[in-house]
């Protein structure tokens, strides 16, 4: 029986760990930007319905940053595990 690759064995690990870590870092980034910029440039705080994910609103910017950071961390984790798999199976 052929051994599965690390990527195929850790699909859900990549999704869960990548999104959790990335969204946590995205919230810290969003909070730091909000402390630096303030609420002044945002006309609407965007806390209801679809406005919560609109990057032009106060709350939507933080949510948008969290989603982007989560996706990017999933990609980084997938690249790292694929490189590890290539080294291990070389």
N, C-alpha and C positions, 0 to 999 in steps of 0.2 A: 504494500500500500504506500502510495506517495504521500509525503509530508506536505501539509498545507503551508502556504506562505504566511508570514507574519501579518501581512496586510489582510488576508482573508480571515484569519483567526481573530483579528482585533478590530473589526469594522465598528462594532458598537462602542468599543473603548475609545476609538478615535472620535466618534460623534459626541459621546457624553463628556469625555475628559476635555476635548478640544473646545466644545461650546461652553462648558462650565468655566474653564480657565479663561478663555477669551472674553466671555461676557463679564466675568469678574473684573478683568483688566480694563474692559471697555467702560464699565461703570466708573472706575477710578479715573480714567481718562476724561470721561464726560463731566464728572464732578470737578476735576481740576480745571477744565476749560470753563465751566460755569463759574467757578470762583474767580478766575482770571477775567472773564468777559462780563459776567453779571447777566441779569435778565434784560437789560436795556435794549439790545438789538432785536429781541423777540417780541413781537406784538401779541402773540397768543401763547399761553403756557402749554396747550395741547395735551390735556389729560383725559379727554373723553373720546371713545371710539377710535376711528381711524386716525384722528389727529395725534394720537399718542405715538404714531410711527412716522409722522411727517417730519423730515429733517429740518424744516424751516421753523418749527415750533420749539419752545424751550424743552419740554419733556421728550419730544420726538427726536431731538438731536442726540440725547443721551441714549435712548432706545436704539436709534440707528447706529450709533457708535458701538454699542454692545453687540448687535447682530453682526456688524462688519468684523469686529475683533474676533467673535466666536467662529465665524467662517474661516478667517485667516489662520487662526490657531489650529483648526481642523486640517487645513491644507499643510501647515508646517509639521504637524504631527504625522500626517500621512507620508510626507516626503522623508522625514526622519526615520520612520519605521520601514519604508521601502529601501532606503540606503542600508539600514541595519540588516534587513533580510538579504540584500545582495552581498554584504560582507560575510554574513554567517553561512550562506550557501555557496560561497565561491570555492 
